[in-house]
Amino acid sequence: MKILRHLFRAKSSGQPKPTFDAPLAPDVPFCAIGDIHGCLPALEDLLSKIEALHPVPPVICLGDYMDRGEQSAKTLAWLRELSREFGDRFVCLKGNHEQMCLDFLKNPEEGGAFWLRHGGLQTLASYGIGHRPGQTSHRVLRDKLAEAMGPDLLDWLTGLPLSWQSGNVVVVHAGMDPALPLAEQRPSVLMWGHPDFEKTPRRDGLWVVHGHTVVPEPQVVAGRIATDTGAYATGKLSAAHVSMDGVTFLANL
């Protein structure tokens, strides 16, 4: 009870909240899709709703296409083909889960346990690779996964961009350091976030669309547009349609 009272007092302290009043001004309308995590049917349903928009906007996927969900292999293959077919009208960014997988493939003994605990087991299973702790070495798992993925997909994952920008709207996976311009952001911050991202609005007028942090509903708060509604757990995959007229949200459900 003391903890609850403390939290309540902290939220109700009466201190003024930082404000963000820059106008939303993308160069073109676009849709940003939150973390997919191997939920291919949800992605298919959501894209059908985006395709019904007129005109159909460019689509930016915010990363975390794999792990946790059951269809990582099919999701990755499908996204790769869409990005190749539609070019700059269908852009896939790199999330921390793609980077964790790449780290595992590069150094399985060092990065294996962490990745497996955070959804890697589901990705292995989607490629037909079973794993029993203590019975299969991480190096053997790495070799099987690299063979199953193939060099083409691995090159695509490695080369995924970390950000996309339209006007004063930046799209990243996790967040940005509010004190630094986009060009000076560390890759780790763009993929994993920054402790001040949700506390301090930017002062350079940039809006930031992001995933990574699960929210009950997609939301717009102080120049931040959050899209990750935890599809692998909730079944709800969300997207933000961003235009000069504002932000609207779409979902597969």
C-alpha positions in Angstrom: 0.0 0.0 0.0 2.9 2.4 0.7 4.2 1.8 -2.8 0.8 2.5 -4.3 0.4 5.7 -2.3 3.9 6.8 -3.4 3.1 6.1 -7.0 -0.2 8.0 -6.8 1.5 11.0 -5.2 4.2 11.0 -7.8 1.6 11.0 -10.6 -0.5 13.7 -8.9 2.3 16.0 -7.8 1.0 18.9 -9.7 4.3 19.5 -11.5 3.8 20.9 -15.0 4.2 18.3 -17.7 6.6 19.0 -20.5 4.8 20.1 -23.7 5.4 19.6 -27.4 3.6 21.9 -29.8 5.3 21.4 -33.2 2.9 20.9 -36.1 2.8 17.5 -37.7 4.2 18.0 -41.2 5.2 14.8 -43.1 6.1 15.3 -46.7 3.8 12.5 -47.7 1.1 10.5 -45.8 2.4 7.0 -44.7 1.5 4.1 -42.5 3.8 2.7 -39.8 3.2 -0.8 -38.6 4.1 -1.8 -35.0 6.0 -4.9 -33.9 4.8 -7.9 -35.8 6.7 -10.7 -33.9 5.8 -13.6 -36.3 2.1 -12.8 -36.4 1.6 -13.3 -40.1 -2.2 -13.6 -40.2 -2.5 -10.3 -38.3 -0.1 -8.7 -40.7 -2.1 -9.9 -43.7 -5.3 -8.6 -42.3 -3.8 -5.2 -41.4 -2.3 -4.7 -44.8 -5.6 -5.4 -46.4 -7.0 -2.5 -44.5 -4.1 -0.3 -45.5 -4.6 -1.3 -49.1 -8.2 0.0 -48.9 -7.0 3.6 -48.2 -7.0 6.0 -51.1 -4.4 6.6 -52.2 -2.5 3.7 -50.8 0.3 5.2 -48.6 3.8 4.0 -48.3 4.2 1.4 -45.5 7.0 1.5 -43.0 7.4 -1.6 -40.7 9.0 -0.7 -37.4 11.1 -3.8 -36.8 10.7 -6.9 -34.6 9.4 -9.2 -37.3 10.6 -12.3 -35.6 10.6 -14.1 -32.2 7.7 -14.7 -29.7 5.1 -15.4 -32.4 4.7 -18.7 -34.2 5.4 -17.7 -37.9 8.7 -15.9 -37.8 10.2 -17.7 -40.9 7.2 -17.0 -43.1 6.9 -13.5 -41.9 10.5 -12.7 -42.6 10.3 -14.2 -46.1 7.1 -12.3 -46.9 8.4 -9.0 -45.7 11.6 -9.4 -47.7 9.7 -10.0 -50.9 7.3 -7.1 -50.3 10.2 -4.7 -49.7 11.9 -5.9 -52.9 8.7 -5.7 -54.9 7.7 -2.2 -53.8 11.0 -0.6 -53.0 10.7 2.7 -51.1 6.9 2.3 -50.8 7.4 -0.7 -48.4 10.3 -0.1 -46.0 11.4 -2.5 -43.2 13.4 -1.1 -40.4 15.6 -3.1 -38.1 14.4 -3.8 -34.5 16.3 -5.1 -31.5 15.0 -8.7 -32.1 16.6 -8.8 -35.6 19.8 -7.5 -34.1 19.7 -10.1 -31.3 19.3 -12.8 -33.9 22.2 -11.4 -35.9 24.3 -11.2 -32.8 23.5 -14.9 -32.0 24.6 -15.9 -35.6 27.8 -14.0 -35.2 28.7 -15.2 -31.7 26.3 -18.0 -30.6 28.1 -18.7 -27.3 27.9 -15.1 -26.1 24.5 -14.1 -27.4 22.6 -17.4 -27.5 21.1 -17.6 -24.1 19.8 -14.1 -24.1 18.1 -14.4 -27.5 16.6 -17.8 -26.8 15.0 -16.4 -23.6 13.5 -13.5 -25.5 11.7 -15.3 -28.3 14.5 -17.0 -30.2 13.1 -20.5 -29.4 9.9 -19.6 -31.4 12.0 -18.5 -34.3 14.0 -21.7 -34.3 10.8 -23.7 -34.2 9.4 -21.8 -37.1 12.4 -23.0 -39.1 11.9 -26.6 -37.9 14.8 -26.5 -35.5 14.2 -28.0 -32.1 16.2 -27.2 -29.0 16.5 -28.8 -25.6 18.6 -26.9 -23.1 21.8 -28.7 -22.3 21.5 -31.1 -25.2 22.3 -28.9 -28.2 25.1 -26.4 -28.3 24.4 -22.9 -29.3 27.0 -23.2 -32.1 25.1 -26.2 -33.6 21.9 -24.2 -33.4 23.6 -21.3 -35.1 24.8 -23.4 -37.9 21.3 -24.9 -38.5 19.6 -21.5 -38.4 22.1 -19.9 -40.8 21.5 -22.7 -43.2 17.7 -22.5 -42.9 17.7 -18.8 -43.3 20.1 -18.7 -46.2 22.6 -15.9 -47.2 20.0 -13.9 -49.1 17.7 -13.4 -46.1 20.6 -12.8 -43.8 22.0 -10.1 -46.1 18.6 -8.5 -46.1 18.4 -8.5 -42.3 21.9 -7.1 -41.9 21.2 -4.3 -44.3 17.9 -3.1 -42.8 17.9 0.7 -42.1 17.5 2.0 -38.6 15.3 5.0 -39.4 13.0 6.6 -42.0 12.0 10.2 -42.3 9.2 12.2 -44.0 9.2 16.0 -43.3 9.5 16.5 -39.5 8.4 12.9 -38.7 11.0 10.3 -37.9 10.2 6.6 -37.8 12.4 4.3 -35.7 12.0 1.0 -33.9 12.4 2.0 -30.2 13.0 5.6 -29.6 15.6 8.5 -29.8 17.7 10.5 -27.4 15.8 13.7 -27.1 19.0 15.7 -26.7 20.6 14.7 -30.0 19.7 15.1 -33.7 18.8 12.1 -35.8 22.3 12.0 -37.4 23.9 11.6 -34.0 21.7 8.9 -32.6 23.5 5.7 -31.6 22.2 2.5 -33.3 21.6 0.9 -30.0 19.3 3.8 -28.9 17.3 3.5 -32.1 16.8 -0.2 -31.6 16.6 -0.4 -27.8 15.4 3.0 -26.7 16.7 5.8 -24.4 15.7 6.4 -20.7 14.7 10.0 -21.5 12.7 9.3 -24.6 9.3 9.1 -22.8 10.2 11.8 -20.3 11.5 14.6 -22.3 9.8 16.0 -25.5 12.1 16.9 -28.3 12.9 20.6 -28.8 13.8 20.4 -32.5 10.2 19.9 -33.7 10.7 16.3 -34.8 7.9 13.9 -34.2 8.9 10.3 -33.5 6.9 7.2 -34.6 8.0 4.1 -32.7 7.2 0.5 -31.6 9.2 -1.6 -29.0 7.2 -0.5 -25.9 3.9 -2.2 -25.6 0.9 0.0 -25.0 -2.7 -1.0 -24.5 -3.8 1.1 -27.4 -1.8 3.0 -30.0 -1.4 6.6 -28.8 0.0 10.1 -29.5 1.8 11.7 -26.5 4.0 14.8 -26.7 5.3 14.3 -30.2 5.6 10.5 -29.8 3.4 8.1 -31.7 3.4 4.6 -30.2 2.2 1.7 -32.2 3.2 -1.6 -30.5 0.1 -3.2 -29.1 1.8 -6.6 -28.3 0.4 -8.6 -31.2 2.0 -11.8 -30.1 0.2 -11.7 -26.8 -3.0 -9.7 -27.6 -3.6 -10.7 -31.2 -3.8 -7.0 -32.1 -1.4 -5.5 -34.6 -1.7 -1.8 -35.0 -0.5 0.9 -37.5 -0.4 4.6 -37.5 -1.6 6.5 -40.5 0.3 9.8 -40.4 -0.6 12.8 -42.6 -0.8 16.6 -42.5 -4.3 16.1 -41.2 -3.1 14.2 -38.1 -2.8 10.6 -36.9 -5.3 7.9 -37.2 -4.9 4.3 -36.2 -5.7 1.0 -37.9 -5.7 -2.5 -36.5 -6.3 -6.0 -37.8 -9.1 -6.6 -35.2 
